Amino acid sequence: MICTLSRDQLANVVDEVFGVMAGMQLAPVSMYQPNKQDGYIVSAVQIVGAWKGAVRLDIDLAFARQACAHLLGVGPAELSEDDIRDAAGELANMTGGSVKTLLAPTSSLSLPSVAMGQNYEFSFPQGKILQQSSFRHESGGLQVSVVEKPGRDDIPITTGTGTGQ
């Protein structure tokens, strides 16, 4: 199945999730590189059904802390690492749900996968990036990737070695 998702559609999804749900105004940027020294989070959900793929969020840790604090209605300093992981998974779930609605409304979402730490790899082997956009907030950066899975029935999510938790 060939699906399309425009950059504007993805930007609208991000604005809805992060602007409305997390209370953050983001500015599009041409490129995002995670802050591997200070830490970052990758959260993702897979989409299975009529269309197969995944939605992945790469988020600077300070940005994630700020977004999660808004979601949970607490101060950033009050968050535990588990709170941040849970909220980052929920951000991936909300973003993935909106993308799924655009690409394949009858498909299903997996539970989110979340990795947090420094200098680690998180990949979707054999996945092809359908759309990718980067954003900036005063607290850090965000990259949203929509990955399409060619052919096979599953996309294994792998994490490599590093100081991820």
TITIKOL-78772 format. One record per residue: residue number from 1; x, y, z of N, C-alpha, C in turn. Coordinates in Angstrom, 3 decimals, padded with zeros to 6 digits, m for minus. Last residue first. Layout:
N
{pt NUM; {X; Y; Z}; {X; Y; Z}; {X; Y; Z}}
...
END
This chain:
165
{pt 165; {018.736; 003.729; 029.254}; {018.165; 003.062; 030.421}; {016.896; 002.372; 030.033}}
{pt 164; {021.906; 003.993; 027.521}; {020.430; 004.116; 027.609}; {019.910; 003.328; 028.786}}
{pt 163; {024.558; 004.043; 026.929}; {024.184; 004.289; 028.307}; {022.692; 004.552; 028.432}}
{pt 162; {025.005; 001.268; 024.727}; {025.192; 002.656; 025.108}; {024.776; 002.823; 026.546}}
{pt 161; {023.871; m000.807; 022.052}; {024.576; m000.588; 023.301}; {024.769; 000.893; 023.527}}
{pt 160; {020.593; m000.462; 020.595}; {021.973; m000.893; 020.642}; {022.581; m000.655; 021.999}}
{pt 159; {017.404; m001.757; 020.179}; {018.222; m000.731; 020.800}; {019.620; m001.290; 020.890}}
{pt 158; {014.877; m002.292; 017.776}; {016.098; m002.703; 018.433}; {016.758; m001.507; 019.082}}
{pt 157; {011.893; m003.575; 016.778}; {012.510; m002.385; 017.343}; {013.725; m002.852; 018.110}}
{pt 156; {010.914; m005.115; 013.789}; {011.494; m005.252; 015.118}; {012.123; m003.940; 015.557}}
{pt 155; {008.038; m005.021; 012.283}; {009.222; m004.167; 012.306}; {009.837; m004.345; 013.688}}
{pt 154; {006.328; m007.543; 010.375}; {006.682; m006.884; 011.629}; {007.905; m006.015; 011.426}}
{pt 153; {005.794; m008.683; 007.888}; {004.687; m008.448; 008.818}; {005.051; m007.748; 010.111}}
{pt 152; {007.407; m007.207; 004.944}; {007.244; m008.173; 006.025}; {006.190; m007.751; 007.028}}
{pt 151; {006.914; m004.672; 002.989}; {006.746; m006.118; 002.879}; {006.441; m006.950; 004.092}}
{pt 150; {008.382; m001.925; 004.555}; {008.159; m002.640; 003.303}; {007.966; m004.138; 003.522}}
{pt 149; {007.029; 000.459; 006.609}; {007.634; m000.875; 006.607}; {007.350; m001.554; 005.279}}
{pt 148; {007.830; 003.843; 007.070}; {006.990; 002.853; 006.398}; {007.741; 001.535; 006.335}}
{pt 147; {007.848; 006.190; 009.618}; {008.612; 005.149; 008.949}; {007.642; 004.139; 008.351}}
{pt 146; {008.052; 009.422; 010.412}; {007.053; 008.418; 010.061}; {007.768; 007.428; 009.163}}
{pt 145; {009.519; 011.262; 013.000}; {009.719; 010.467; 011.793}; {008.562; 009.499; 011.622}}
{pt 144; {010.312; 014.255; 014.458}; {009.237; 013.282; 014.287}; {009.455; 012.587; 012.953}}
{pt 143; {012.437; 015.690; 016.805}; {012.313; 015.206; 015.434}; {011.232; 014.140; 015.402}}
{pt 142; {013.118; 018.477; 018.804}; {012.251; 017.322; 018.566}; {012.331; 016.960; 017.095}}
{pt 141; {015.101; 020.307; 021.261}; {014.630; 019.927; 019.945}; {013.817; 018.647; 019.932}}
{pt 140; {014.651; 022.783; 023.906}; {015.368; 021.772; 023.144}; {014.688; 021.430; 021.835}}
{pt 139; {013.391; 024.904; 025.161}; {013.992; 023.881; 026.016}; {014.720; 022.785; 025.240}}
{pt 138; {012.299; 026.445; 023.142}; {013.357; 027.047; 023.967}; {014.059; 026.014; 024.849}}
{pt 137; {012.108; 024.176; 020.405}; {011.456; 024.880; 021.499}; {012.589; 025.456; 022.340}}
{pt 136; {011.887; 023.042; 017.078}; {012.682; 023.614; 018.157}; {011.761; 024.307; 019.148}}
{pt 135; {011.705; 020.179; 014.902}; {011.123; 021.343; 015.568}; {012.030; 021.780; 016.698}}
{pt 134; {011.543; 018.346; 011.817}; {012.237; 018.733; 013.047}; {011.653; 020.035; 013.570}}
{pt 133; {010.139; 015.528; 010.134}; {010.176; 016.967; 010.399}; {010.843; 017.217; 011.742}}
{pt 132; {009.569; 013.184; 007.593}; {010.335; 013.523; 008.789}; {010.368; 015.042; 008.926}}
{pt 131; {008.104; 010.375; 005.978}; {008.109; 011.816; 006.241}; {008.870; 012.062; 007.536}}
{pt 130; {009.047; 007.808; 005.485}; {007.996; 008.349; 004.628}; {007.953; 009.873; 004.760}}
{pt 129; {011.894; 005.978; 005.636}; {011.272; 007.201; 006.144}; {010.308; 007.746; 005.100}}
{pt 128; {011.603; 002.528; 005.869}; {011.904; 003.643; 004.973}; {011.179; 004.885; 005.502}}
{pt 127; {013.112; m000.201; 007.612}; {012.062; 000.801; 007.485}; {012.529; 001.934; 006.589}}
{pt 126; {015.120; m001.990; 008.129}; {014.428; m002.084; 006.847}; {013.243; m001.141; 006.725}}
{pt 125; {014.832; m001.612; 011.613}; {015.523; m002.207; 010.477}; {014.589; m002.328; 009.270}}
{pt 124; {014.588; 001.032; 013.334}; {013.580; 000.183; 012.699}; {014.255; m000.419; 011.474}}
{pt 123; {016.483; 001.741; 016.343}; {016.243; 001.690; 014.907}; {015.073; 000.791; 014.536}}
{pt 122; {018.606; 003.435; 018.315}; {017.221; 002.950; 018.338}; {016.808; 002.922; 016.883}}
{pt 121; {021.590; 003.679; 020.200}; {020.937; 003.573; 018.895}; {019.551; 002.963; 019.088}}
{pt 120; {023.011; 006.114; 022.467}; {022.496; 004.790; 022.130}; {021.860; 004.833; 020.749}}
{pt 119; {023.866; 008.456; 024.132}; {024.683; 007.731; 023.169}; {024.226; 006.288; 022.925}}
{pt 118; {021.924; 008.244; 027.071}; {022.926; 008.952; 026.289}; {023.590; 007.983; 025.330}}
{pt 117; {018.405; 007.920; 027.632}; {019.788; 007.848; 028.085}; {020.692; 008.704; 027.234}}
{pt 116; {015.694; 005.854; 026.883}; {016.130; 007.126; 027.460}; {017.557; 006.967; 027.940}}
{pt 115; {013.073; 004.606; 024.895}; {014.464; 004.468; 025.340}; {014.934; 005.839; 025.792}}
{pt 114; {009.970; 003.040; 024.566}; {010.688; 004.244; 024.970}; {012.099; 003.866; 025.404}}
{pt 113; {007.134; 002.151; 022.723}; {008.465; 001.748; 023.173}; {009.233; 003.019; 023.464}}
{pt 112; {003.566; 001.921; 023.208}; {004.798; 002.663; 022.915}; {006.039; 001.951; 023.445}}
{pt 111; {001.649; m000.700; 021.694}; {002.023; 000.049; 022.885}; {003.320; 000.792; 022.577}}
{pt 110; {000.534; m000.099; 018.303}; {001.157; m000.904; 019.351}; {001.257; m000.062; 020.619}}
{pt 109; {m002.568; 000.604; 016.666}; {m001.299; 001.048; 017.242}; {m000.779; 000.034; 018.247}}
{pt 108; {m004.110; m000.476; 013.575}; {m004.007; m000.436; 015.035}; {m002.630; 000.054; 015.449}}
{pt 107; {m006.215; 000.697; 010.826}; {m005.060; 000.018; 011.403}; {m005.063; 000.175; 012.919}}
{pt 106; {m008.155; 002.259; 009.740}; {m008.576; 000.962; 010.272}; {m007.422; 000.173; 010.878}}
{pt 105; {m006.867; 004.595; 008.761}; {m007.750; 004.673; 009.932}; {m008.150; 003.323; 010.532}}
{pt 104; {m004.077; 005.338; 007.629}; {m004.781; 004.051; 007.611}; {m005.702; 003.957; 008.821}}
{pt 103; {m003.244; 008.081; 007.603}; {m002.728; 007.090; 006.664}; {m003.589; 005.847; 006.529}}
{pt 102; {m004.650; 009.585; 009.542}; {m004.406; 010.146; 008.215}; {m004.032; 009.072; 007.187}}
{pt 101; {m004.647; 007.904; 011.755}; {m005.927; 008.394; 011.238}; {m005.771; 008.943; 009.827}}
{pt 100; {m001.888; 007.695; 012.176}; {m002.662; 006.514; 011.761}; {m003.994; 006.933; 011.156}}
{pt 99; {m001.356; 010.266; 013.136}; {m000.784; 009.840; 011.855}; {m001.557; 008.640; 011.311}}
{pt 98; {m002.744; 010.116; 015.578}; {m003.132; 011.110; 014.578}; {m002.592; 010.755; 013.195}}
{pt 97; {m001.325; 008.029; 016.824}; {m002.762; 007.905; 016.590}; {m003.253; 008.884; 015.547}}
{pt 96; {001.258; 009.135; 017.018}; {001.011; 007.969; 016.170}; {m000.456; 007.782; 015.854}}
{pt 95; {000.735; 011.152; 018.906}; {001.231; 011.508; 017.571}; {000.960; 010.365; 016.598}}
{pt 94; {m000.094; 009.580; 021.089}; {m000.991; 010.604; 020.534}; {m000.574; 010.986; 019.111}}
{pt 93; {002.220; 007.957; 021.419}; {000.913; 007.350; 021.202}; {m000.061; 008.356; 020.569}}
{pt 92; {004.196; 009.840; 021.970}; {004.316; 009.007; 020.765}; {002.970; 008.384; 020.413}}
{pt 91; {003.123; 010.764; 024.392}; {003.298; 011.698; 023.272}; {003.440; 010.935; 021.954}}
{pt 90; {003.343; 008.407; 025.892}; {002.009; 008.940; 025.580}; {002.074; 009.955; 024.449}}
{pt 89; {006.107; 008.213; 026.089}; {005.352; 007.155; 025.410}; {003.964; 007.635; 025.014}}
{pt 88; {006.540; 010.485; 027.618}; {007.117; 010.418; 026.274}; {006.425; 009.320; 025.457}}
{pt 87; {005.252; 009.668; 029.978}; {004.698; 010.783; 029.211}; {005.258; 010.816; 027.791}}
{pt 86; {006.954; 007.542; 030.765}; {005.521; 007.324; 030.535}; {004.921; 008.424; 029.668}}
{pt 85; {009.448; 008.894; 031.042}; {009.278; 007.777; 030.091}; {007.809; 007.568; 029.752}}
{pt 84; {008.753; 010.703; 033.089}; {009.185; 011.203; 031.782}; {009.028; 010.119; 030.727}}
{pt 83; {008.152; 008.957; 035.197}; {007.144; 009.905; 034.716}; {007.484; 010.372; 033.306}}
{pt 82; {010.661; 007.712; 035.494}; {009.503; 006.923; 035.060}; {008.385; 007.814; 034.541}}
{pt 81; {012.166; 009.840; 036.460}; {012.496; 009.286; 035.142}; {011.340; 008.443; 034.609}}
{pt 80; {009.826; 012.199; 037.931}; {010.798; 011.108; 038.019}; {011.133; 010.653; 036.594}}
{pt 79; {009.266; 015.683; 038.334}; {009.131; 014.472; 037.529}; {010.229; 013.451; 037.828}}
{pt 78; {009.627; 018.101; 039.549}; {008.865; 017.083; 040.293}; {008.790; 015.744; 039.570}}
{pt 77; {010.777; 019.855; 037.795}; {011.646; 019.272; 038.820}; {010.954; 018.161; 039.604}}
{pt 76; {008.566; 020.762; 036.256}; {009.569; 019.861; 035.673}; {010.457; 019.173; 036.707}}
{pt 75; {005.441; 020.605; 038.082}; {006.675; 021.293; 037.727}; {007.693; 020.310; 037.178}}
{pt 74; {002.466; 019.239; 036.512}; {003.395; 019.408; 037.628}; {004.604; 020.209; 037.155}}
{pt 73; {000.737; 018.214; 034.537}; {000.315; 019.316; 035.392}; {001.167; 019.494; 036.630}}
{pt 72; {001.380; 016.371; 032.651}; {001.019; 015.863; 033.969}; {000.583; 016.953; 034.938}}
{pt 71; {001.974; 017.968; 030.414}; {000.988; 016.875; 030.312}; {000.479; 016.448; 031.679}}
{pt 70; {003.992; 019.629; 031.448}; {002.720; 020.201; 030.991}; {001.636; 019.132; 030.947}}
{pt 69; {005.949; 017.682; 031.918}; {005.439; 018.474; 033.042}; {004.098; 019.103; 032.678}}
{pt 68; {006.443; 016.840; 029.298}; {005.835; 015.908; 030.252}; {005.261; 016.642; 031.455}}
{pt 67; {007.710; 019.101; 028.242}; {006.455; 018.607; 027.649}; {005.716; 017.708; 028.636}}
{pt 66; {010.004; 019.222; 029.941}; {009.067; 020.337; 029.867}; {007.707; 019.875; 029.327}}
{pt 65; {011.228; 016.750; 029.367}; {010.863; 017.080; 030.756}; {009.812; 018.193; 030.759}}
{pt 64; {011.749; 017.068; 026.640}; {010.823; 016.023; 027.102}; {010.337; 016.321; 028.517}}
{pt 63; {013.669; 019.101; 026.764}; {012.409; 019.326; 026.049}; {011.355; 018.325; 026.534}}
{pt 62; {015.696; 017.741; 028.099}; {015.118; 018.956; 028.707}; {013.771; 019.282; 028.061}}
{pt 61; {016.231; 015.621; 026.230}; {015.725; 015.339; 027.574}; {015.087; 016.563; 028.226}}
{pt 60; {015.059; 015.873; 022.888}; {016.053; 016.238; 023.901}; {015.436; 016.052; 025.279}}
{pt 59; {013.630; 013.190; 021.114}; {013.377; 014.376; 021.925}; {014.555; 014.631; 022.868}}
{pt 58; {012.161; 011.677; 018.480}; {013.477; 011.863; 019.085}; {013.413; 013.203; 019.804}}
{pt 57; {009.538; 009.539; 017.806}; {009.864; 010.872; 018.317}; {011.256; 010.825; 018.933}}
{pt 56; {008.034; 007.734; 015.190}; {009.154; 007.837; 016.132}; {009.372; 009.297; 016.512}}
{pt 55; {005.773; 005.471; 014.034}; {005.986; 006.890; 014.287}; {006.989; 006.976; 015.427}}
{pt 54; {005.689; 002.936; 011.483}; {005.907; 003.404; 012.851}; {006.012; 004.921; 012.868}}
{pt 53; {003.876; 000.481; 009.602}; {004.976; 001.409; 009.802}; {005.092; 001.793; 011.256}}
{pt 52; {001.513; m000.504; 007.278}; {002.445; m000.927; 008.327}; {003.606; 000.050; 008.400}}
{pt 51; {m001.923; m000.405; 006.606}; {m000.612; 000.209; 006.390}; {000.267; m000.207; 007.550}}
{pt 50; {m003.841; m002.152; 007.534}; {m003.828; m001.829; 006.104}; {m002.523; m001.147; 005.698}}
{pt 49; {m001.747; m003.126; 010.188}; {m003.056; m003.254; 009.556}; {m002.929; m002.980; 008.076}}
{pt 48; {m000.008; m001.175; 012.599}; {m000.186; m002.424; 011.858}; {m001.608; m002.506; 011.329}}
{pt 47; {002.441; 000.928; 013.757}; {001.104; 000.897; 013.175}; {001.018; m000.373; 012.343}}
{pt 46; {004.250; 001.479; 016.776}; {004.109; 000.844; 015.480}; {002.652; 000.880; 015.058}}
{pt 45; {005.720; 004.273; 018.367}; {004.627; 003.311; 018.276}; {004.639; 002.735; 016.869}}
{pt 44; {008.354; 005.565; 020.444}; {007.794; 005.151; 019.156}; {006.601; 004.230; 019.351}}
{pt 43; {010.850; 007.750; 021.615}; {009.619; 007.015; 021.892}; {008.961; 006.734; 020.554}}
{pt 42; {013.912; 008.506; 022.895}; {013.248; 008.076; 021.668}; {012.005; 007.321; 022.118}}
{pt 41; {015.540; 011.158; 024.508}; {014.547; 010.091; 024.575}; {014.090; 009.782; 023.161}}
{pt 40; {018.752; 012.108; 025.826}; {017.612; 012.248; 024.936}; {016.711; 011.035; 025.080}}
{pt 39; {021.543; 013.885; 027.234}; {020.539; 012.838; 027.214}; {019.383; 013.164; 026.297}}
{pt 38; {023.730; 015.487; 027.082}; {022.780; 015.743; 028.173}; {021.680; 014.700; 028.253}}
{pt 37; {024.984; 014.301; 024.823}; {025.721; 014.509; 026.069}; {024.776; 014.686; 027.249}}
{pt 36; {023.180; 014.290; 022.718}; {023.599; 013.008; 023.285}; {024.353; 013.159; 024.596}}
{pt 35; {020.742; 015.865; 021.650}; {021.797; 016.260; 022.565}; {022.249; 015.009; 023.314}}
{pt 34; {020.002; 015.058; 018.231}; {019.773; 014.922; 019.671}; {021.000; 015.341; 020.468}}
{pt 33; {019.535; 017.390; 015.729}; {020.487; 016.399; 016.224}; {020.264; 016.275; 017.723}}
{pt 32; {017.530; 018.404; 013.101}; {017.622; 018.197; 014.543}; {018.660; 017.120; 014.806}}
{pt 31; {016.889; 020.875; 010.587}; {017.568; 019.660; 011.040}; {017.590; 019.613; 012.562}}
{pt 30; {015.231; 023.068; 010.047}; {015.617; 022.179; 008.948}; {016.218; 020.861; 009.432}}
{pt 29; {012.345; 023.589; 012.146}; {013.751; 023.809; 011.804}; {014.141; 022.792; 010.743}}
{pt 28; {009.367; 025.120; 013.364}; {010.017; 024.159; 012.475}; {011.477; 024.567; 012.230}}
{pt 27; {008.755; 025.721; 016.753}; {009.135; 026.320; 015.481}; {009.791; 025.249; 014.620}}
{pt 26; {006.038; 025.284; 019.045}; {007.265; 024.811; 018.409}; {007.499; 025.547; 017.100}}
{pt 25; {004.671; 025.814; 022.125}; {004.708; 026.344; 020.767}; {006.065; 025.988; 020.169}}
{pt 24; {002.977; 023.648; 024.302}; {004.270; 024.133; 023.809}; {004.134; 024.642; 022.379}}
{pt 23; {000.981; 022.153; 025.631}; {001.106; 023.584; 025.865}; {002.396; 024.200; 025.382}}
{pt 22; {000.382; 019.541; 025.138}; {001.539; 019.788; 026.003}; {001.800; 021.282; 026.218}}
{pt 21; {m001.997; 019.705; 023.576}; {m001.911; 018.773; 024.702}; {m000.769; 019.103; 025.675}}
{pt 20; {m001.481; 021.849; 021.705}; {m002.727; 021.745; 022.468}; {m002.542; 020.898; 023.721}}
{pt 19; {001.243; 021.491; 020.882}; {000.665; 022.803; 021.165}; {m000.539; 022.715; 022.071}}
{pt 18; {001.628; 018.741; 020.549}; {002.521; 019.488; 021.438}; {001.958; 020.858; 021.789}}
{pt 17; {m000.631; 017.940; 018.946}; {m000.187; 017.176; 020.112}; {000.621; 018.043; 021.073}}
{pt 16; {m000.859; 019.988; 016.985}; {m002.010; 019.553; 017.783}; {m001.554; 018.863; 019.068}}
{pt 15; {001.712; 020.098; 015.909}; {001.142; 021.287; 016.540}; {m000.035; 020.915; 017.437}}
{pt 14; {001.878; 017.517; 014.838}; {002.797; 017.915; 015.915}; {002.248; 019.131; 016.652}}
{pt 13; {m000.119; 017.725; 012.866}; {m000.217; 016.708; 013.916}; {000.642; 017.120; 015.108}}
{pt 12; {000.981; 019.764; 011.272}; {m000.313; 019.969; 011.933}; {m000.518; 018.980; 013.069}}
{pt 11; {003.276; 018.483; 010.331}; {003.420; 019.671; 011.176}; {002.118; 019.963; 011.915}}
{pt 10; {002.056; 016.516; 008.737}; {002.824; 016.109; 009.914}; {003.010; 017.297; 010.868}}
{pt 9; {000.921; 018.175; 006.784}; {000.064; 017.312; 007.598}; {000.790; 016.884; 008.868}}
{pt 8; {003.252; 019.344; 005.710}; {002.250; 020.181; 006.381}; {001.324; 019.348; 007.261}}
{pt 7; {004.449; 017.134; 004.546}; {005.157; 017.806; 005.644}; {004.183; 018.686; 006.428}}
{pt 6; {002.015; 014.551; 003.853}; {002.771; 015.764; 003.540}; {003.460; 016.312; 004.782}}
{pt 5; {001.975; 011.301; 003.119}; {001.784; 012.181; 004.263}; {002.637; 013.405; 003.984}}
{pt 4; {000.674; 008.534; 001.380}; {001.412; 009.783; 001.405}; {001.026; 010.572; 002.639}}
{pt 3; {001.150; 005.079; 000.651}; {000.466; 006.152; 001.374}; {001.318; 007.402; 001.295}}
{pt 2; {000.654; 002.131; m000.923}; {001.412; 003.369; m001.002}; {000.587; 004.469; m000.349}}
{pt 1; {000.837; m001.172; 000.000}; {000.000; 000.000; 000.000}; {000.889; 001.244; 000.000}}
END
